[in-house]
């Protein structure tokens, strides 16, 4: 697919950016883009130092974008100190990118429990075993921790650890980018207006 043959037009965009996002995500999945739900998550702690990493989009609802992690990880500690974040999804085969900025809220225990119960058992055990973002001696230490947890929950349901759960990025800005000829890229930005409604506008590339 050569998206440059079909420039983006304001009149063809959905009035709701979350519906427009879902449409583009479905198109990326239909085009078999590898890990179409992978997104860069950028956070900043109390001191303003920014860090970024790839996480997986695990849900989309009418309020925003869901992902899950260890609350005691670097990103979790950042979000406790400064509950705002930026996301980027880049689909190179489609020459498309989506940027998102917004506030971040912690999901309810019920929402996190529900998602945790759907994970593969090995992933559930790893959530208990891994001291995420903290130093470990070597891989052998990690494997020993995993073995200990595996024995602890042998023949039992693995509960969600209290330090693990989900977040929702509530968007204040969503930008849809598509590559254009001569680097005249299309940038269409949705932003929250003063009345809370979405305003859609074109930006210079």
Backbone torsions as a table, in degrees:
resi	resn	phi	psi	omega
1	UNK	NA	127.4	176.0
2	UNK	-107.6	94.5	-175.1
3	UNK	-64.9	-17.2	-179.0
4	UNK	-67.4	-16.2	178.1
5	UNK	-76.5	-12.4	-177.5
6	UNK	-129.5	82.1	-179.4
7	UNK	-56.8	149.1	178.3
8	UNK	-75.6	138.0	178.1
9	UNK	-124.2	137.6	179.4
10	UNK	-54.9	-40.0	-175.4
11	UNK	-67.2	-17.8	-178.4
12	UNK	-98.0	-2.7	-179.0
13	UNK	-86.8	144.4	176.9
14	UNK	-65.9	145.6	179.0
15	UNK	-67.2	-19.9	178.7
16	UNK	-106.4	114.6	-177.1
17	UNK	-64.1	-25.5	178.2
18	UNK	-70.4	-36.8	174.6
19	UNK	-68.4	-39.0	177.8
20	UNK	-64.4	-40.6	177.0
21	UNK	-59.9	-47.1	-178.8
22	UNK	-60.6	-38.0	177.7
23	UNK	-62.1	-47.8	-179.8
24	UNK	-64.9	-38.3	178.9
25	UNK	-63.4	-43.9	178.7
26	UNK	-62.6	-38.2	178.3
27	UNK	-66.3	-37.9	177.6
28	UNK	-65.6	-40.9	178.4
29	UNK	-66.8	-40.2	178.9
30	UNK	-65.1	-31.1	178.1
31	UNK	-82.6	2.4	178.7
32	UNK	59.5	39.4	172.3
33	UNK	-65.5	129.3	-178.0
34	UNK	-62.3	128.0	178.8
35	UNK	47.3	59.5	-177.5
36	UNK	-61.3	-20.1	-179.0
37	UNK	-93.0	7.1	177.0
38	UNK	-76.5	134.7	-178.3
39	UNK	-143.6	144.3	173.2
40	UNK	-77.8	129.6	176.4
41	UNK	-113.2	119.8	177.9
42	UNK	-108.8	131.9	178.7
43	UNK	-132.6	165.8	175.7
44	UNK	-143.2	135.7	-179.8
45	UNK	-84.9	-165.4	-175.6
46	UNK	-62.4	-31.5	-179.1
47	UNK	-84.5	-2.8	178.0
48	UNK	85.4	4.5	178.5
49	UNK	-75.6	125.7	-174.9
50	UNK	-92.4	140.6	172.0
51	UNK	-137.0	152.8	-177.6
52	UNK	-138.4	150.5	177.8
53	UNK	-159.4	165.7	177.4
54	UNK	-89.4	130.0	171.3
55	UNK	-127.9	171.9	-179.5
56	UNK	-107.1	132.1	173.2
57	UNK	-68.7	120.2	-175.6
58	UNK	-113.1	8.5	177.6
59	UNK	173.1	156.1	177.4
60	UNK	-143.3	122.9	175.7
61	UNK	-127.4	-171.9	-175.0
62	UNK	-68.1	-11.9	-179.5
63	UNK	-102.2	-22.5	179.5
64	UNK	160.9	-156.1	-167.9
65	UNK	-109.1	129.8	-172.5
66	UNK	-107.3	138.5	170.3
67	UNK	-147.0	165.3	-174.7
68	UNK	-131.0	148.5	-178.4
69	UNK	-167.1	-178.2	174.1
70	UNK	-81.5	124.2	-179.5
71	UNK	-61.9	-23.5	-177.1
72	UNK	-93.9	4.9	176.3
73	UNK	-73.6	173.3	178.6
74	UNK	-57.6	-45.6	-178.4
75	UNK	-67.5	-36.4	178.4
76	UNK	-64.2	-43.4	178.5
77	UNK	-66.8	-38.9	175.3
78	UNK	-58.0	-46.5	-175.2
79	UNK	-70.3	-26.8	173.9
80	UNK	-67.1	-42.1	-178.6
81	UNK	-77.9	-33.1	-173.6
82	UNK	-146.2	87.8	-173.3
83	UNK	-76.8	63.3	173.6
84	UNK	-145.2	155.6	-174.5
85	UNK	-158.0	165.3	172.5
86	UNK	-126.5	144.8	178.9
87	UNK	-124.4	148.2	172.4
88	UNK	-137.6	129.4	170.3
89	UNK	-115.8	129.8	-176.3
90	UNK	-126.1	120.7	-179.8
91	UNK	-114.8	86.5	-174.4
92	UNK	-55.9	-45.3	-179.0
93	UNK	-59.9	-24.2	179.8
94	UNK	-100.4	-0.3	-177.4
95	UNK	54.6	44.4	-177.5
96	UNK	-131.9	153.6	177.4
97	UNK	-149.1	146.0	174.6
98	UNK	-127.4	129.2	175.8
99	UNK	-111.4	139.2	-177.4
100	UNK	-134.5	136.7	173.9
101	UNK	-132.3	141.7	179.2
102	UNK	-179.7	-176.7	176.2
103	UNK	-86.0	162.5	-176.9
104	UNK	-126.0	133.7	176.2
105	UNK	-124.9	149.5	179.0
106	UNK	-80.3	135.5	177.9
107	UNK	-70.1	158.8	177.9
108	UNK	-67.1	158.8	177.4
109	UNK	-59.9	-36.1	179.7
110	UNK	-64.6	-42.0	178.7
111	UNK	-65.1	-42.7	-179.9
112	UNK	-68.0	-40.5	177.4
113	UNK	-60.0	-43.2	-177.4
114	UNK	-63.0	-44.2	179.2
115	UNK	-69.5	-42.0	-178.2
116	UNK	-59.2	-38.9	-178.4
117	UNK	-67.1	-18.2	-179.5
118	UNK	-89.1	-7.7	-176.5
119	UNK	-77.3	153.9	173.0
120	UNK	-58.5	147.8	-175.9
121	UNK	-57.5	-40.4	179.3
122	UNK	-60.5	-38.3	177.6
123	UNK	-67.4	-36.8	177.3
124	UNK	-63.4	-44.0	179.5
125	UNK	-63.9	-40.6	-179.4
126	UNK	-63.3	-32.8	178.4
127	UNK	-62.8	-31.5	175.9
128	UNK	-78.9	-36.9	-170.5
129	UNK	-81.1	-32.6	-170.9
130	UNK	-85.6	123.1	171.4
131	UNK	-83.9	70.8	-167.2
132	UNK	-53.7	134.3	177.6
133	UNK	73.1	2.7	178.0
134	UNK	-109.1	150.4	-176.6
135	UNK	-62.5	142.4	172.0
136	UNK	-128.3	154.6	-176.1
137	UNK	-63.4	-49.6	-179.0
138	UNK	-166.6	-179.8	-179.2
139	UNK	-64.8	-31.9	179.9
140	UNK	-58.0	-38.1	177.7
141	UNK	-61.1	-43.2	178.6
142	UNK	-61.5	-44.6	-178.9
143	UNK	-64.4	-37.4	177.6
144	UNK	-66.0	-41.7	177.7
145	UNK	-61.9	-41.1	178.9
146	UNK	-64.0	-44.8	-179.7
147	UNK	-61.0	-39.6	179.7
148	UNK	-63.1	-44.6	179.5
149	UNK	-66.6	-39.0	179.5
150	UNK	-60.7	-41.0	177.3
151	UNK	-69.1	-37.5	-179.4
152	UNK	-59.9	-39.1	-177.2
153	UNK	-106.6	22.8	179.5
154	UNK	-56.4	126.5	177.3
155	UNK	61.3	25.5	178.4
156	UNK	-130.0	158.7	172.4
157	UNK	-70.7	138.9	-179.7
158	UNK	-89.4	116.4	180.0
159	UNK	-78.7	157.4	174.8
160	UNK	-70.1	127.7	176.4
161	UNK	-69.0	148.3	-176.1
162	UNK	-64.8	-19.9	-178.2
163	UNK	-92.0	11.5	-175.3
164	UNK	-129.9	136.2	178.5
165	UNK	179.3	-164.0	-170.9
166	UNK	-113.5	161.9	176.7
167	UNK	-130.9	155.8	173.1
168	UNK	-123.4	125.6	172.2
169	UNK	-88.7	113.4	-179.1
170	UNK	-91.9	110.2	-169.9
171	UNK	-71.8	140.2	170.1
172	UNK	-112.2	-18.9	177.9
173	UNK	-149.4	134.9	174.0
174	UNK	-135.6	122.4	-179.3
175	UNK	-115.1	128.7	176.8
176	UNK	-102.1	121.3	-176.7
177	UNK	-117.0	136.8	176.3
178	UNK	-139.8	135.1	-177.8
179	UNK	-62.6	138.9	178.3
180	UNK	-125.3	161.2	179.8
181	UNK	-65.1	144.7	179.9
182	UNK	60.6	24.7	-178.9
183	UNK	63.7	21.0	172.0
184	UNK	-87.6	69.9	-174.9
185	UNK	-69.6	154.2	174.0
186	UNK	-89.9	127.4	174.9
187	UNK	-129.6	108.2	179.5
188	UNK	-113.8	120.1	-173.4
189	UNK	-113.8	129.6	169.2
190	UNK	-98.0	132.1	174.6
191	UNK	-137.5	151.5	178.8
192	UNK	-73.0	125.7	175.9
193	UNK	-81.8	176.4	-178.8
194	UNK	-61.7	-27.0	-179.7
195	UNK	-89.9	4.3	179.0
196	UNK	89.3	-9.7	179.7
197	UNK	-84.0	158.4	179.9
198	UNK	-80.0	135.4	174.2
199	UNK	-111.7	128.0	-179.1
200	UNK	-108.4	129.3	-178.6
201	UNK	-147.2	155.8	177.9
202	UNK	-93.1	138.9	177.2
203	UNK	-111.6	151.1	173.1
204	UNK	-68.1	145.5	-177.6
205	UNK	-75.0	NA	NA
